[in-house]
Amino acid sequence: MGVIGVSDPAPGTRQANRVRVALVRVGRRLRTWVRHPAAAVRRNVAALPFDYPPAVIITIDLAVVVVGFAAVVQRHSYFPTALPIIALLLTYASSPLAVFLHRLPRPLLPRPLLLGALAIAGEALFLMQPVAGDIAPFVLVAAAGQVAAVEPMRVSIPVTLVMMVELVAFDLIGHMPEGLPTYLIGLMFGWMAGLMLQYQRRLLHRERGYHQIRAAQAADEERRRIAREVHDVIAHSLSITLLHLTAARHALQTDRDVDGAVEALTDAERLGRQAMADIRRTVGLLDSRLSKSVPEPGVHDIVDLVGDFSRAGLNVHCDFSGDLTTVSPAVGLALYRISQESLANVVKHAHGASAEVRLIVEMPQATLTVHNSLPAGPPARPGAGMGVSNMRQRAELLGGRISVGASERGWSVCATVPLVPGRGGYTTLLPPSAATAGNGGRP
């Protein structure tokens, strides 16, 4: 209706069109089966909602098919009766047939309870024609395993008990000449095998969940590590650059020393470029592609670090004792970053103060102390950055400990890290009442 001269097709015509379309789709599926049967089976099995490996499902379904055909062949003496054929079709109607017809326009999904009911009905038809050495009860064994692998125990146990009762009933009427205990034990083992598969699937799902949690935790830790690296690099480069710029301004304003100003600006430019390279390298860790490996700074680079601050105008000197070759790269990187952060804090919060870096390497640990005197002027306002937190995390990740706070002559950072990295550690922060006496190096 709605168009003059054009009438709606009759209901029968619409139904015929639907049937025609369905037959075309079925024909297309059958041609796909004929051309690529193995690929079609794997695709259909993978689309089933039970989350089992295709090999497991295909093996069980093939076992059902083989047992069903063998039971029909055993009853050749009863032909031309159709009971064995009907029993075979009932056995085949749910799970194995779903593997072949799952991708129809309306998928035929295997339902475990229906599978159990059809297996019980098919077994009854088989046992109505008893034979010696009957293999038909093994259809129930496979069905019990399939039900137990998918359904909860409150469902699979009653279904298995009904199967046992069926075998016992046919034995009482004389339709099972021999082997009832074997069949009953086989049913129990089939149910247990299915239950084990279900437990394995649950453990697999749990392990997948744990793996996702661990992956998320690893990603968070990597982000925190990169944040620490970027923070340390930026804090160090900006601190020294500001010192060089201050020296250049002082040289131009006070002494009219152009050469000194140019030298200070050149050092500032060099350190700025180095900082940009370090930041690019650190941010490049976020890229999943393989990149050119750049060595991380270590304990031997602390001398150059102190030299950079010294050339920038900070009154700082260092004192090393012990065998530095016993320091591993991980421990060396942590000591370098702690020194870097501590000296940067001296520049930011203790203007005009002097600093001392002392490293003692003595088995089984390395002790780093960065001490600065009280600032020449009023103490800078305490910051709220990531400095102490980053130093604490670096020490604790290697099983070390760190103390940060005011001392008798100023401010001290003392880190002790095992030469053989361990786990656990702690941080000591002096109370605010003590810290107010000299917050020179406070972050």
N, C-alpha and C positions, 0 to 999 in steps of 0.2 A: 504494500500500500504506500501511498504518498507520491507515486509517479503514475500519470495517466497512461493507460494502455499496457502497463507492466504489472503483472500479478506476482505475489509471493509464491515461491515453489511450495508444492505440497509437502506435508510432514514426511511422507514416504520418500519423496525425492531427496530431502535433506539427509535422511538417515542413510539412503543409498550412497550419497556423496561421501559421507563420513566413513562408511564401510570401504568405499573405493580408495579413499586416501589412506586408510589404515592398511589395506592390502598392498598398496604401493610401497609404504614404509617397511612393511614386513618383507616384501620382496627385495628391497634394497638391503635390508639387514642380512637376509639369507645370502645374497650375492657377496656381501662383505665376509660372511662366515666362510663361504666356499673359497674365496681368494686368500684370506689371511685368518685362518681359524685360531692359531695360537695367539696372535696379537689381539683378536677380538675377545678371547677368553680372559686374557690378562687385563684388558681394559674394563670388562664388565665386573670382574672380581674386585679390582681396585676400587670400583665405584660402590661396592656394597657397604652398608653402614656399620659393619662389625669391627673394623680396624684390626684385622688379622692379615698376616702376609698372604699374598695370593697363593703361594705354594702350599700353605696349610689347608686353605679352603679347597683348592683343586684336588689335593691328595685325598681328602675325606670324601669329596663328591665322587671321585673316581672309584674309591673303595665301595661306596654305596651302589654305584652302577655295576661294578664287577660282581659283587655279592648278589645283587638282584638278578642279573642274567644267569649266574650259576644256579641260583635257586629255581629259575624257570627251566633250565636245562635238566636239572635233577628230576623234574616232574614231567618228563617227556612221555612217560607211560600213561599219563592221564589225558593226553590230547585225544580228541580235539576240544576238550573243555577250555573255557576262556578264563578260569579263575587265576592261573599263574600270570597271565598277561595283565589282567586287571590289578593284581597285587603289585606287579612291577610298575605299572603306571602310577599307582598310589604312592609307592615308595619314591618314585622319580618326580612326583608332582611338585614338591616344594623346593628343597634346596638345590639339587643339581640343575633342575629346569630353570631356576632363577639365574644361574650363571649364564645361560644361553639367551634368555629373554629379558634380561634386566634393562636393556636400553630400548625397549619398545616405547611407543608414545605414552602408555601407562605402564610403568615398570612393574614387573612381578617380583616383589621383595620376599625373600624367605622369612617366614615367621616361625620362631622356634616351637611355640606351642602347637601350631598347625603341623609343623614337621613331625612332632612327636605323635600327634593324633593320627596322621596319615600313615606313619610307620607302624603304629599299633594295628590299624585297620588292615594294612597290607600284609602284616605278619599273620593276622588271623586268617586271611584268605590262603596264604601259603600253608599254614598248619592244618587247614581243613583237608589237605591232601598230603598226608605224612609220607616221608621217604626215609630210608636208612642213611645215617650220617648227614642229616639235614644241615645245610649251611645257612638257611633262611634266618635263624635267630640272630645271626651276626648283623643283620639289618638293624635290629633293635640296639645292638652294641654301638654301632656308628651313630644312630639317632640319639641315644642317651648321651654320648660324648658331645654331639653338636648342641643339644639343649643345655647341658651343663656349662659349655664354653661361653654361652651368651646370657642365659637367664640366671637370676640369683638362686641360692640354694633352696629357698622356700618354694620355688617352682620346679627346679630340676629334680629334687629328691622325690616328691610325689609322682612325677612323670616316670622316673626310673622304677619306683615301687609298682606302679600300674603295669609296666612292662614285665616285671618279675611275676606279678600275679597272673598275667596272661599266659606266660610260659607254664607256670604251675598248673593252671586250669586245664590247658591242653594236655599236660602230662597226666592229669587225673583221668581224663577221658580216653587215654591211650593213643593220642595222636603224636606223642614224642617217644619213640621206641627206646631211645638212649640219650645220655648226655645232658640231662637237666642240670646237675651241679656245675658242669663245665659252662653251660650257657649262663647260669646265674652269676657265676664268678666273672665271666666275661662281661656281663652287664655292669657289674660293680667296677671293673677295671676301666670300662669305657666311660662311665660317669666320672671316675677319678681323673682320667686323662683330660676330659673336658674341663674339670674344675682346675686342674693344674694350668691349662692354657689360659683360663680366665684370671687366675692369680698372676700369671706371667704378664698378661696384658695390663693388669692394674699396676704392677710394679714398673712396667715400661712407661705408663702414663705418669707415674710419680717421678720416675727418673727424668723424664722430659721436663716436668715442672721444676725439679731441682736444677736441671741444666739451664733452664731459662733464668732462674733466680741467680745462679752463679754467673751466667753471662752478663746479666744486668749489673750485678755487683762488680764484676771485673770492669765493665764499661764505666761505672761510676768512679771506681778507683783510678782508672786511667785518666778520666777527666780531671779528677782532683790532682793527680800527679802533674798533668800538663798545666793546670792552673798554678800549682806551686812553682813550676819551672818558669812560666811566663812572669809571675809576680817577682821572682828573684832576679830574673834578667832585667826587667824594666826598672826595678828599684835600684839595682846596682848601676845600670847605665845612666839613669837620670841623676843619681847622686853625684857620680863622678863628673858628668857633663856640667851640672850646675856649679861644681867646684871650679872647673876650667873656665866657665863663663864668668864666674865671679873674679877669678884671677885676671882674666882678660880685661874686664871692666876696670878693675883696680889699676892694672898696668897703664891703661889709657888715660884714666882720670887723674891719677896721682903722679905716676912717674913719667907719663908720656912715652912709655916704652912700647913702641910698635912691634919690635921683634918679639918681645915677651908675650904680647897679646896674640900675635900670629901663632906663636908656638902653642899657647894654651888653646886657641881655637882649633889648631890642627889636631891636637890630642883629643879635643872634644869631638871633632868630626870622625876621627878614627874609632873612638869608642862607640859613637852613634852607629857607624856602619857595622861594627862588630855586634852591637846589640840587635840591629835589624837582622843580621844573619842568624843569630841565636834564636830570635823569635820565629823566623821563618822555619828553622829546623824543628823547633818545638811544636809549632802549629802543624808542620808537615807530618807529625806523628798521627794526626787525625786522619790522614789519607791512608786508605787501605792498600794502595798500590805500593810496590817496593820502591824505595828511594835510596839515594846514595848515602851510605853510612858515614856519619860524622862523629868522631870520638867525643865523649863527654869529658868535661874537666875533672881532674882528679886531685889527689893530695899534693902532687908536685906543682900544680898550677896555683896553689895558694900564694907562693912567693910572687908570681906575676900579678896576682890580684892585689896583694899588699902594695906592690910597686905602682900599680895604676892609681890607687888612692893616695899614695905618697906624692906622686907627680902632680896629682890634682890639687895638692895643698894640704892634705890631712897629715898631721904629725903622728905617724904610725910606724912601728917597727915590729918585726917578727922574730921568734926564737923557736927553732925546731930541735928536738932531741929524739934519738932512737932511729931504728931502721925503717925508713919510709917504704922500702920494697915489700914489707910484710902487710901493707895496707891494701886491701882488695879494691877493685874499681868501684864497687857499690859503696863501701865505707868511705873511700876517697871522695866520691861525689857528694855524699852527705856532709862530710867535713868542709868541703869547699863551699857548698851552698850555705851552711850555717855561718861560716866566716864572712861570706858575701853579704848575707842579710844583716849580721851584727854590725859590720862596718858601715853599711848603708844607713842603718839606724843611728849610728854615731854622727854621720853627716847631717841627718835630718833633725835630730833632737838634741845634739850636744855641740853647738857651734863653738869653735875654738878649742875644743877638748883634744887631748892626746889619747892615742889608743895603742894597745899592745896585743899582739896575737901570739899565743904560745901553744905549741903542739908537742905533746909527749907521747911517743909510741913505745909502749912497753907491754909485752905479753902479760895478760891476754886481751888488752884493750888499748884504745887510743883516746887520749884526753885532750880536748881543745878548749882553751880559755881565751875569750876576747874581753879585755877590760878597757874601760875608758874612764878618764878623769871627769870631774865635775865640769859642766860648761862654764865658760868665762862669764857669760851674762846670765840673765834669768832663764830658768829651764823652759824648754819648749813645751807647748801644750801636748799632753799625751795623745797619741794617735789611736785609731780603732781599726787598724789593718789586720793583715793575715800573718805578720812576721813571726810572733811567738808560736802561733798555731802551726805554721809550716815547719819551723825548726823542731817542734815537738814531734810532729808526724814523721819527719825524716829520721830522728833518733830512735823513736819507738819501733818503726818498721824494721830496724836492724837490731832490735833487742837492747837498745841503749837507754840512757836517761839524760836529762838536761835540766839545769837549774838557771833561772833568769831572775835577776833582781839587784837591788842596791847592795853595795859592799862598803867597807870603811872608807875607801878612797874614790868611790864613784859608782859605776854600774858594771856588772859582770854577767857574762854568758858562759856557762861551763857545760860542755857536752862530753859524755863518756860513752863510747861506742865499742862493742866487742869487735876484735879483729876477725873472729869467726861469727858472722851474723847469727843472732838468735831471735827469739820472739818475746814480745812483752817489753815493757819499759815504763818509765814514769817521768813526770815533769814536776819540778819544784818551782813555784812562784812565791816570792816573798810577799808578805801582807802589805796592803796599801800604806800602812803607817810607816813601814820601813822604806817603801819605795819612794815616798815623797822627799826623802833626803837627797836623792840623786837620781833623777829619771833621765839621765843623759842618753842612754842607748835604748830607751824604751820605745817599742814600735807603736 
